[in-house]
């Protein structure tokens, strides 16, 4: 029996043991279990990591851009100081339990010694073409007990598999050939470097990889594609919405492009949120210019509260420079972030667990607190729908500290300091009897004025009382609709958004005489990326007459790279075309 087979058996045994421990001693009513979606053991372990780290290195690091364009001679690429252990130092310092390595980005450059292309590490000056960065990283992760995730971009510039196209080639005649290449690339990275914890299909993937994944990484968590069992939050700001439900409808989850917008507390598929963001606003790859845009520690702490604190997994980026090292300023910020999180939450004042509508914690004496962490035992599903945290100084008279909606894996409630001897968690609405894995109190001493005593505000002052809400930013009046009409069909319109959409995210395009006016509803709409119709990323909201766009890849802003072609139900009169970004707070 080979080593990988042995490791696979051990891994499954560990998962079974974890499941037994998580479920320990609690009997689930069969009817309740069937009604609520529940996570797999792999999903539970993934959510328990809470923090992970991207590692983004590509020829575009040398080109000084975000999407590689083959302008830099790869034979000159030589990150001579590259030290994978320094990368893992950064991950450990920040609190990340897994690194997700971008082994191939959209340019098609491969950081492992592949047989599929000449555009890769074996044709660089790095270690005279004998290097294999994925192997170096895999070996170091194994030695240090850090999990490894692998990212291979579904597209590839060398094949004309265009940006955001989920693996589609511009030239249909090349599709079959590229399918074979991508499948071989995934077989190489999954079979040679140990079992991956997570695999990433950025922006979905139409090329079938299911059999390869099942053979070499059956336990891997999957981002994107029809195999996906986690989903993108829908922005790269580092914020999950609140409430942040873990479930979706299977019809949405199966598309491979579900986001937080598809969250449904009554969904029949467990699909938690991965919340990714950059260390530099808003750049994934290193350049001398990008280094000037480092986020502040306060911004990163806010990202932590709005990702981990809302039950998601926080995926923070790292970007080695052309020497192969993560810059010193970045390393310092990772350390500061990890230190601050540990200072706040490594040790609670006191904690407990319990079952049922109410869980009470006696602190033994009157104590000042300003944070409560609540965790459901998600092995039983997400049961809490609304809750109140209450405090008491004498154990008899209770007052409201804060209200909330979803809990899930973890909910961090922050509020102005209060003095209590007891606190209690009260589930006001629930789908089944709550199972609270952890109820813990802290005194962090954060003096920032997040007015959490108002029940209609979240940790950072945004309204949430009505539940997850759409909000809009960056409104642009694109132009008069008549100016976009096709000459051969007065009801068909083509709008080029390439110079307007500068970041991934979710957008709405609509035609109206004013922003809040009645829309001229589209009857058909298609998203064109790099001149190719790309299904699955444009949907018509039939109620409000808006075209919902899901832009998953970092835009190049090149002319005609993002266009929308649509037909309108009614003849255009004096309406305008508007575009706005959608956020879910």
Secondary structure as UniProt FT lines:
FT   HELIX           3..22
FT   TURN            23..25
FT   HELIX           30..35
FT   HELIX           41..49
FT   STRAND          51..55
FT   HELIX           59..63
FT   HELIX           74..76
FT   TURN            80..81
FT   HELIX           84..94
FT   STRAND          98..104
FT   TURN            106..107
FT   HELIX           121..123
FT   HELIX           126..129
FT   HELIX           133..144
FT   STRAND          147..152
FT   HELIX           157..159
FT   TURN            163..164
FT   TURN            166..167
FT   HELIX           172..174
FT   HELIX           175..192
FT   STRAND          198..200
FT   TURN            202..203
FT   HELIX           210..216
FT   TURN            218..219
FT   STRAND          221..223
FT   TURN            226..227
FT   STRAND          230..232
FT   STRAND          247..248
FT   HELIX           250..253
FT   TURN            254..255
FT   HELIX           260..262
FT   TURN            265..266
FT   STRAND          269..270
FT   STRAND          272..277
FT   TURN            281..282
FT   TURN            288..289
FT   HELIX           290..293
FT   HELIX           297..305
FT   TURN            306..307
FT   HELIX           308..310
FT   STRAND          313..316
FT   TURN            322..323
FT   HELIX           328..345
FT   STRAND          350..355
FT   STRAND          358..376
FT   HELIX           378..380
FT   STRAND          384..392
FT   STRAND          399..404
FT   TURN            408..409
FT   STRAND          411..430
FT   STRAND          435..442
FT   TURN            452..453
FT   TURN            455..456
FT   TURN            459..460
FT   TURN            465..466
FT   STRAND          470..480
FT   HELIX           481..484
FT   STRAND          485..486
FT   TURN            487..488
FT   STRAND          489..496
FT   TURN            498..500
FT   STRAND          505..512
FT   TURN            515..516
FT   STRAND          522..529
FT   TURN            530..531
FT   STRAND          532..533
FT   TURN            535..536
FT   STRAND          538..541
FT   TURN            542..545
FT   STRAND          546..551
FT   TURN            559..560
FT   STRAND          562..568
FT   STRAND          576..584
//
